[in-house]
Amino acid sequence: MEYSHSAKLDIAELSCSRDDRQLFSGLSFSLQRGQVLLLEGSNGSGKTTLLRILCGFRPADGGQIYWIGQPLAGSSYFADMAYVGHADGIKKELTVLENLRFALALSQPGHYSIEQALQKVQLAGYDDNLVQTLSAGQKRRLSLARLLVTHNILWILDEPFTSLDKQGIELIETLMDDHVKNGGMVILTSHHDLSLSHLSLQRIHLDSCL
């Protein structure tokens, strides 16, 4: 399934407070197909909170979010978006294969079959392994394999390189690179220095959005 050519995320004058402290205000940006947005900032600057707002987990205090020119509630946004947070979001009592089948049952098929996705994230041969037997890095790669088997143009990733070694980091960068080159979009937070400068990479430092 091809991604919509008109896909675009517009953020207008977004603001958020927590515990009577302003995290950010007047935040505006646009993200289109083939672009990556890296959110930067000190601890407590609101990076994860912003991602939670973009995922619909909590409301913003002000501003608007539009997907393909429509407010989120009236758009296809939540069907087009996938989130991977600090928790891996996988069922530890299920096998690797069962987790991916479960994810696929809740979404439309993506560009990769389950077998292809497992090859991509270097988990081929682990189909019948219970997730609870995997290492932290393998669990992180499995959580990202869900993005490959489902049809989601916008990936929202909170510290996706957590628990990964150098090889794992390079692998995830390759997956993001492929996704963006295929017309996808990525928003992420990371303390890792990305090797994606050849792509259309935006940076927003939330410490400056007060």
C-alpha positions in Angstrom: 0.0 0.0 0.0 1.3 3.4 -1.0 1.5 6.4 1.4 -0.8 9.3 0.7 1.0 11.9 -1.4 -0.8 14.7 0.5 0.2 13.6 4.0 1.3 16.5 6.1 1.4 17.3 9.8 0.9 21.0 10.8 1.5 22.2 14.4 0.2 25.7 15.2 1.0 27.6 18.4 1.1 24.6 20.6 1.6 25.1 24.3 1.8 22.8 27.4 2.3 23.3 31.1 3.0 20.7 33.8 2.8 21.3 37.6 2.3 25.0 37.0 5.5 25.2 34.9 5.4 26.1 31.3 7.1 23.4 29.2 6.7 25.1 25.8 4.5 27.6 24.1 4.1 29.0 20.6 5.4 25.9 19.1 4.8 25.7 15.4 6.2 23.4 12.7 5.2 21.4 9.6 6.4 17.9 8.6 5.9 16.4 5.2 6.6 13.1 3.4 10.3 12.3 3.3 11.2 14.4 6.4 12.6 13.7 9.8 12.1 15.9 12.9 14.5 15.5 15.8 13.3 17.0 19.1 16.1 18.1 21.4 16.2 19.7 24.8 17.3 19.2 28.4 15.7 16.7 30.7 12.3 18.1 31.7 12.0 20.3 28.7 8.9 18.5 27.5 10.1 16.2 24.7 8.2 13.1 25.8 5.2 15.2 26.8 5.1 16.7 23.3 5.2 13.2 21.8 2.3 12.1 24.1 0.3 15.1 22.8 1.0 14.1 19.2 -0.1 10.5 20.0 -3.3 11.7 21.6 -2.4 10.5 25.1 -2.9 13.9 26.6 -4.3 17.2 25.4 -2.3 20.3 24.7 -3.1 23.4 26.7 -3.3 25.5 23.6 -2.8 25.5 19.9 -3.9 23.2 17.1 -2.7 20.0 15.3 -3.7 19.3 11.7 -3.3 16.2 9.6 -3.6 16.7 5.9 -5.3 20.0 6.6 -7.9 18.6 9.1 -8.1 18.6 12.9 -6.9 15.2 14.2 -10.4 14.1 15.4 -11.8 14.3 11.8 -8.8 12.8 10.0 -7.1 9.5 9.4 -4.2 10.5 11.6 -4.5 7.8 14.3 -4.6 5.1 11.6 -1.6 6.6 9.8 0.6 7.0 13.0 2.6 4.5 15.0 4.3 5.2 18.3 7.2 3.4 20.0 8.0 4.8 23.5 10.3 4.0 26.4 8.4 0.8 27.0 8.7 -1.7 24.2 4.9 -2.2 23.9 5.2 -5.9 23.3 3.5 -8.9 25.0 6.2 -10.8 27.0 4.0 -13.9 27.4 3.7 -14.2 23.6 6.3 -15.4 21.0 8.0 -13.1 18.6 5.8 -14.3 15.7 2.6 -13.9 17.8 3.5 -10.3 18.7 3.8 -9.3 15.1 0.7 -11.2 14.0 -1.2 -9.3 16.8 0.1 -6.0 15.6 -0.8 -6.8 12.0 -4.4 -7.8 13.1 -4.9 -4.3 14.4 -3.6 -2.4 11.4 -3.3 -2.6 7.6 -0.4 -4.5 6.1 2.8 -2.5 5.6 5.6 -2.8 3.0 7.2 -5.9 4.6 5.9 -9.3 5.5 6.5 -10.7 9.0 9.4 -12.8 7.6 10.9 -9.8 5.8 10.6 -7.6 8.9 12.3 -10.2 11.1 15.2 -10.4 8.6 15.4 -6.6 8.6 15.7 -6.4 12.4 18.0 -9.4 12.6 15.5 -11.6 14.5 15.1 -14.3 11.8 14.9 -17.7 13.5 13.4 -16.2 16.7 9.8 -16.7 15.5 8.9 -19.2 18.3 10.9 -17.6 21.1 8.9 -16.1 24.0 9.6 -12.4 24.2 10.6 -12.8 27.9 13.6 -14.8 26.8 14.9 -12.0 24.5 17.6 -9.5 25.5 16.8 -5.9 26.0 18.2 -5.0 22.6 16.3 -7.8 20.9 13.0 -6.6 22.5 13.7 -3.1 21.2 14.3 -4.4 17.7 11.0 -6.4 17.9 9.1 -3.3 18.9 10.5 -1.6 15.8 9.7 -4.6 13.6 6.0 -3.8 14.3 6.5 -0.6 12.3 7.6 -2.5 9.3 4.7 -4.9 9.1 2.0 -2.3 9.5 1.0 0.6 7.3 1.9 3.8 9.2 3.3 6.8 7.3 4.3 8.7 10.5 6.6 7.1 13.0 6.8 8.7 16.5 9.8 7.4 18.4 10.8 8.2 21.9 14.5 7.4 22.4 14.5 4.5 19.9 18.2 3.7 20.4 17.7 2.7 24.1 19.3 -0.7 24.9 20.9 -0.9 21.5 24.6 -1.5 20.8 26.4 0.2 17.9 25.2 -2.4 15.4 21.7 -2.0 16.6 21.8 1.8 16.3 23.1 1.5 12.7 20.2 -0.9 12.0 17.5 1.5 13.3 19.0 4.4 11.4 18.9 2.2 8.2 15.2 1.4 8.9 14.4 5.1 9.4 16.4 6.0 6.2 14.4 3.4 4.2 11.1 4.6 5.6 11.7 8.2 4.8 13.0 7.4 1.3 9.8 5.6 0.7 7.8 8.7 1.5 7.4 8.1 5.3 7.8 10.7 8.1 9.6 10.4 11.5 9.4 12.4 14.7 11.9 11.3 17.4 13.7 12.2 20.5 17.3 11.0 20.9 20.5 11.8 22.8 22.3 9.9 20.1 24.0 11.9 17.3 22.1 10.8 14.2 23.8 9.8 11.0 20.9 11.1 8.9 22.3 14.4 7.8 21.8 13.4 4.1 18.0 13.3 4.7 15.6 16.3 5.1 16.3 16.6 8.9 14.7 19.3 11.0 15.7 20.0 14.6 13.6 21.7 17.3 15.2 22.6 20.6 12.4 22.8 23.1 14.4 24.8 25.6 14.0 27.7 23.2 10.2 27.3 22.9 9.2 29.2 26.1 
